[in-house]
Amino acid sequence: MNRDMPAIITRIWHGTTAALDADAYLEYLQQSGIADYKNTPGNLGVQVLRRLAGDVCHFWTVTRWDSYESIRQFAGPDYDKARYYPEDARYLLEFEPTVLHCETFEF
């Protein structure tokens, strides 16, 4: 690893909703998870990817962080676990237990 490059960690979460709930879930996501991401020190940004596939809609939240410690402030000590909110049960078709963390390099 190049020690001159700043460490950036990307956290990727995936979830699915019914296609009919896609817009409502995106709005809810902005009020819940995205708001929490943006209010956590060390968060460097958030993107939401959305893809309709028939009657299912896939969502990925892609967040960038300055450290694993900052991610712990958002997700808790077991930061590889996905973090869910009370109303997620209204929209999500399943609850994936974990997220993906990647070292991120920008050139």
N, C-alpha and C positions, 0 to 999 in steps of 0.2 A: 504494500500500500504506500502510495506517495504521501509522505508526512507533510508536504507543503500544501496539500489540498485540504480544505475544511471538511470535516466529517459531516456527512448528511445521511440520515437514515430515512428511508421511505417505508411507510406502513401502508399495506394494502388490505382492505377488507372487501369481501364479496357477499352480496345477498341477492335474493330474488323476490319479486312480487308478482301478482297477477298483472297482466298488461293494463287492465282497466284501472288499477290502483297506482300506476306509474307516476302520474302528475301529483296526486295527493301525497304519495310517499316522498317524492322529491321535496315538496313543500315542508312536510314534517321533518325530513332529514335536515333541512336548513335551520329549523327551529331547535333541533335537539343536538345531534352529533356534530354538525358543522359549527354551530355556535360554541359548543364545548371545545372543539379543536382550536378554534380561533382565539378563545379566551385562555388557553393554556400556554404559559410562558415556554418558549422554545419551539413552538409550532412555527414553521417557515412557510406554510401555505397548504391549501387543500384544493383538490379537484374531485369532481364527481363524474364518472363515466357511466353512461347509460346505454343499454342496447336492447331493443325489442326483438324477441324471437318467438313469433307466433303469439300465443296467449300468455307468455311469460316475459317479464322484463328483468334484465340483469343490471345490478348496480355495483360499481366499485368505488369506494372512496380511497383516494390516493393522497396521503398526507406526507409532508416532509418535515423532519425534525432535526434539531441540532445535536441531540444525544439520546441515548436510551433512558437516561434519568428523566428527561423531559417527557418521554413516552410514558414512563411509570407514573408521572404526575397526572397524566390523562387516564391511563388504563388500569393503574394499580400495580402491585408488586409482580403479579403474574401477567406481564404485559404482552405475552404471546396469545392470551385469550382475547377473543372478540368481546367488545363492550356493547351491551344492548340496553335499550331504554324501554320503559313500561309499555308504550304504545306500539313498539315494534311488532308485538304479537298480532296486532290488528292488520298489519300489512305483509309481513314477511312469510314466505312459504316454508322456510326452514331456518334453522339457526346454526350456521357454521361455527364450530367451537373455537377456531383459531384464525389468526391473521398472518400475513407474510411480512417479514421485515427484510429489507435489502440495503446494503451499502450503496450509496448513490454517487456517481461521478458525473460532473458536468464539464464539458469541454468547449 
